[in-house]
Each structure stands twice: as structure tokens, then as C-alpha cells.
Amino acid sequence: MKKLLAAVTSGILAGAVLFGSGPDLPAQAQQGGAPPQELAARVATLEGELALERRRHEETRATLEATLVYLEKQAQAAQALLGVLDESEREGFAVGENWRSRQILLTGLRAYWGEVKGVPKLPAPERPAAPARPKAPARQ
């Protein structure tokens, strides 16, 4: 049994030495990988695409901020209008000829402008991620 185990181990080691030794790293890069110039061009292309996406993100963020400012102003205007409606009713807007239609109008306007609540708030800006530090090459 010991002889069989030794023979199998020797065979595995011999196969690993004969078939496992591959070409060195530069030869592998030339055979299957891209040359450094192509990689540099690819990185430059990806960096350009990333810059474009960041610009688009900033434009979208600015539009979002402007929209939220607008919505906040609309909510404030709605609250002011509700006060004006109350004042107009106290001053007699809903009294007189066809008074019921004016009361219905005031009720409808209060319901409409009273719904402007819960305006979305802008989330806190994200902190930019720290740039990744290049790793030192592994020593062999």
C-alpha cells in the first residue's frame, strides 16, 4: 500500500512539473491578454464615459434641487391661499345671492390646496468615495 501511495504521488508530481509549468507572464499577456496600449486606451475611454456620467448626474441633481425648491414654494403658496380663503369667507364672500355655490367653491379650493403636504425633501448629498489606492505588486 505504501508503495502504491508513493507511486501515485510521484506520478502526480511529475505530471504537475511537466504539464503545469506555463510560459512566463509577459508571454501570457502577448498570447491572451491585451497589450498595454490597448489597456491604456480602454482605461481612457472608461474615464471619459465616467466623466460624462458624472456631468449628467450633476445636471440631474441640479434639476431635482430646482424642482424641490419649486414644490416647496407651491406648498407655501397653498398655505397662504388657505388663509386668504378663510379671510374672504369672514368678509362675507359666501353670503348673499347664490351663497351656497360660493361655499362649495371655498370648500373645494380648501380641499385642493390643503392636499399640498409632504413635499419631498432633498436627500443629503453623498460624500464622494475616496479614490482607490493602487496596490503594490505582489513579490515573488
C-alpha positions as CSV (number, residue, x, y, z in Angstrom):
1,M,0.0,0.0,0.0
2,K,2.8,2.4,0.8
3,K,4.5,1.6,-2.5
4,L,1.2,2.4,-4.3
5,L,0.8,5.7,-2.5
6,A,4.4,6.6,-3.3
7,A,3.9,5.8,-6.9
8,V,0.7,7.8,-7.3
9,T,2.2,10.8,-5.5
10,S,5.3,10.6,-7.8
11,G,3.1,10.4,-10.8
12,I,1.0,13.4,-9.8
13,L,4.1,15.5,-9.0
14,A,5.8,14.5,-12.3
15,G,2.6,15.5,-14.2
16,A,2.4,18.8,-12.4
17,V,6.0,19.6,-13.3
18,L,5.7,18.5,-16.9
19,F,2.3,20.0,-17.7
20,G,2.0,22.7,-15.1
21,S,4.9,24.8,-16.0
22,G,3.5,27.6,-18.2
23,P,5.0,30.4,-20.0
24,D,6.2,33.5,-18.1
25,L,3.8,36.4,-17.5
26,P,4.8,38.7,-20.5
27,A,4.3,35.8,-22.9
28,Q,0.8,35.2,-21.4
29,A,0.0,38.8,-21.9
30,Q,1.0,38.7,-25.5
31,Q,-0.9,35.5,-26.2
32,G,-4.3,36.0,-24.4
33,G,-4.3,39.5,-22.9
34,A,-4.4,42.9,-24.4
35,P,-1.2,44.9,-25.0
36,P,-0.6,47.8,-22.6
37,Q,-1.5,50.3,-25.3
38,E,-5.0,48.8,-25.7
39,L,-5.5,48.7,-22.0
40,A,-4.5,52.3,-21.7
41,A,-6.9,53.3,-24.4
42,R,-9.7,51.3,-22.8
43,V,-9.0,53.0,-19.4
44,A,-9.0,56.4,-21.1
45,T,-12.4,55.6,-22.8
46,L,-13.9,54.4,-19.5
47,E,-12.6,57.5,-17.7
48,G,-14.3,59.7,-20.4
49,E,-17.5,57.8,-20.0
50,L,-17.4,58.2,-16.2
51,A,-16.8,61.9,-16.5
52,L,-19.8,62.2,-18.9
53,E,-22.0,60.2,-16.4
54,R,-20.8,62.5,-13.6
55,R,-21.7,65.6,-15.6
56,R,-25.2,64.1,-16.3
57,H,-25.6,63.2,-12.6
58,E,-24.8,66.8,-11.6
59,E,-27.2,68.2,-14.2
60,T,-30.0,65.9,-13.0
61,R,-29.2,66.8,-9.4
62,A,-29.5,70.5,-10.2
63,T,-32.8,69.9,-11.9
64,L,-34.0,67.9,-8.9
65,E,-33.0,70.7,-6.5
66,A,-34.8,73.3,-8.6
67,T,-37.9,71.1,-8.7
68,L,-37.9,70.6,-5.0
69,V,-37.5,74.4,-4.4
70,Y,-40.4,75.0,-6.8
71,L,-42.6,72.4,-4.9
72,E,-41.7,74.0,-1.6
73,K,-42.8,77.4,-2.9
74,Q,-46.0,75.9,-4.1
75,A,-46.7,74.4,-0.7
76,Q,-46.1,77.8,0.9
77,A,-48.4,79.4,-1.6
78,A,-51.1,76.9,-0.9
79,Q,-50.9,77.6,2.8
80,A,-51.1,81.4,2.1
81,L,-54.1,80.8,-0.2
82,L,-55.9,78.8,2.5
83,G,-55.6,81.8,4.8
84,V,-56.9,84.1,2.1
85,L,-59.9,81.8,1.6
86,D,-60.7,81.9,5.3
87,E,-60.4,85.7,5.3
88,S,-62.7,86.1,2.2
89,E,-65.3,83.9,4.0
90,R,-65.1,86.1,7.1
91,E,-65.6,89.2,5.0
92,G,-68.8,87.8,3.5
93,F,-67.8,86.2,0.2
94,A,-70.2,83.2,0.8
95,V,-73.1,85.4,1.9
96,G,-75.7,86.9,-0.4
97,E,-77.2,85.8,-3.6
98,N,-76.2,82.2,-4.6
99,W,-74.3,81.9,-1.4
100,R,-74.3,78.1,-1.4
101,S,-72.2,78.0,-4.7
102,R,-69.6,80.2,-3.1
103,Q,-69.4,78.0,0.0
104,I,-69.0,74.9,-2.3
105,L,-66.2,76.8,-4.2
106,L,-64.4,77.7,-0.9
107,T,-64.7,74.1,0.3
108,G,-63.3,72.7,-3.0
109,L,-60.4,75.2,-3.0
110,R,-59.5,74.3,0.6
111,A,-59.6,70.6,-0.2
112,Y,-57.4,71.1,-3.3
113,W,-54.8,73.4,-1.7
114,G,-54.9,71.6,1.6
115,E,-53.6,68.4,-0.1
116,V,-50.2,70.0,-0.8
117,K,-48.4,68.4,2.1
118,G,-45.4,66.2,2.4
119,V,-43.3,67.9,-0.3
120,P,-40.3,65.6,-0.8
121,K,-37.1,66.8,0.7
122,L,-33.7,66.7,-1.0
123,P,-31.6,63.9,0.5
124,A,-28.2,64.9,1.9
125,P,-25.5,65.0,-0.7
126,E,-23.4,61.9,-0.9
127,R,-19.8,62.1,0.1
128,P,-17.5,61.3,-2.8
129,A,-15.9,58.0,-2.4
130,A,-12.2,58.1,-1.6
131,P,-10.1,57.2,-4.6
132,A,-8.8,53.6,-4.5
133,R,-5.1,53.4,-3.8
134,P,-3.2,51.2,-6.2
135,K,-2.0,48.0,-4.7
136,A,1.7,47.2,-4.6
137,P,2.6,44.4,-6.9
138,A,3.0,41.0,-5.2
139,R,6.5,39.9,-4.6
140,Q,7.5,36.6,-5.9
